Amino acid sequence: MNAATTAGPSAATPAYAGGERVQVRKVDAPGHIRTPHYIRGKTGTIERFVGFFKNPEELAYGRSGQPLRALYRVRFMQSHVWPDYQGAAGDTLDIDLYEHWLQPANH
């Protein structure tokens, strides 16, 4: 993947900040999708904004990957992802997700 940039073509501002609660869109989109199926529909917390990157879902098809997309590290409680999780109650899972896959948790 190409290196991140802090300013896209229009110097876009990320929609989410660290600590915000978000829900991953629950969409069965066809094609090359970078969002794991098991995390779709789940709610997590923005751990941090990573940067702006070309969209790998478009790059997979030889397209430009433009416009640049905001990428976030989102933290999920393991017990909320896996209903039968037997680990420690505070165990978490961090996943890098693009902004177009996220929506406010209380939409």
C-alpha positions in Angstrom: 0.0 0.0 0.0 1.2 3.5 -0.7 2.3 5.7 2.2 -0.3 7.7 4.0 -0.7 11.4 3.4 -2.1 13.8 5.9 -4.0 15.8 3.3 -6.0 14.4 0.5 -6.7 16.3 -2.8 -9.2 18.5 -1.0 -7.4 18.5 2.4 -10.3 16.5 3.8 -10.8 16.2 7.5 -11.5 12.7 9.1 -15.1 12.3 10.1 -14.2 10.5 13.4 -11.9 11.2 16.3 -10.3 8.9 18.9 -12.8 7.7 21.4 -15.9 7.9 19.2 -18.2 4.9 19.0 -18.8 3.6 15.5 -20.7 0.7 13.9 -19.3 -1.2 10.9 -21.8 -1.1 8.0 -23.4 -4.5 7.6 -23.3 -4.8 3.8 -22.7 -7.9 1.6 -20.9 -6.1 -1.1 -19.6 -8.1 -4.1 -16.0 -8.1 -5.2 -12.7 -7.4 -3.4 -13.7 -6.2 0.1 -11.1 -5.4 2.8 -13.6 -5.3 5.7 -13.9 -8.8 7.3 -17.3 -10.3 7.2 -17.3 -11.2 10.9 -16.9 -7.5 12.0 -19.7 -6.1 9.8 -22.6 -4.8 12.0 -20.4 -4.7 15.1 -19.8 -1.6 17.3 -16.4 -0.5 18.3 -14.4 2.6 19.4 -12.0 4.7 17.2 -8.6 4.0 18.7 -6.9 6.5 16.2 -6.9 8.0 12.8 -4.2 6.3 10.7 -4.1 8.6 7.6 -5.5 9.0 4.1 -4.8 6.1 1.6 -5.8 5.0 -1.8 -8.9 2.8 -1.7 -7.6 -0.8 -1.9 -11.1 -2.0 -3.0 -10.6 0.0 -6.1 -6.9 -0.6 -6.6 -7.7 -4.4 -6.7 -9.4 -3.8 -10.1 -6.6 -1.6 -11.6 -8.4 1.6 -10.8 -6.7 4.7 -9.4 -7.9 4.2 -5.8 -9.0 7.9 -5.7 -10.3 9.7 -3.9 -8.1 9.0 -0.9 -10.0 7.4 2.0 -9.6 8.0 5.7 -8.3 4.9 7.5 -8.9 4.3 11.2 -7.8 1.7 13.8 -11.1 0.6 15.5 -11.1 -1.4 18.7 -13.7 -4.0 19.5 -14.4 -6.0 22.6 -13.6 -9.6 21.8 -16.8 -10.7 23.7 -18.9 -8.5 21.4 -17.3 -9.9 18.3 -17.4 -13.6 19.3 -20.5 -14.5 21.4 -18.8 -17.6 22.8 -15.5 -15.9 23.6 -13.9 -17.4 26.7 -10.9 -15.1 27.2 -10.5 -12.3 29.7 -13.4 -9.8 29.8 -11.2 -6.9 28.8 -9.6 -8.5 25.7 -9.9 -6.4 22.6 -9.4 -6.8 18.8 -8.1 -3.8 16.7 -8.9 -3.7 13.0 -7.9 -1.1 10.4 -11.1 0.1 8.7 -11.8 2.7 6.0 -14.3 5.5 6.8 -16.8 4.4 4.1 -17.4 1.3 6.1 -18.2 3.2 9.3 -21.2 5.0 10.6 -22.0 6.6 14.0 -22.9 4.0 16.6 -26.2 5.7 17.4 -27.4 6.2 13.8 
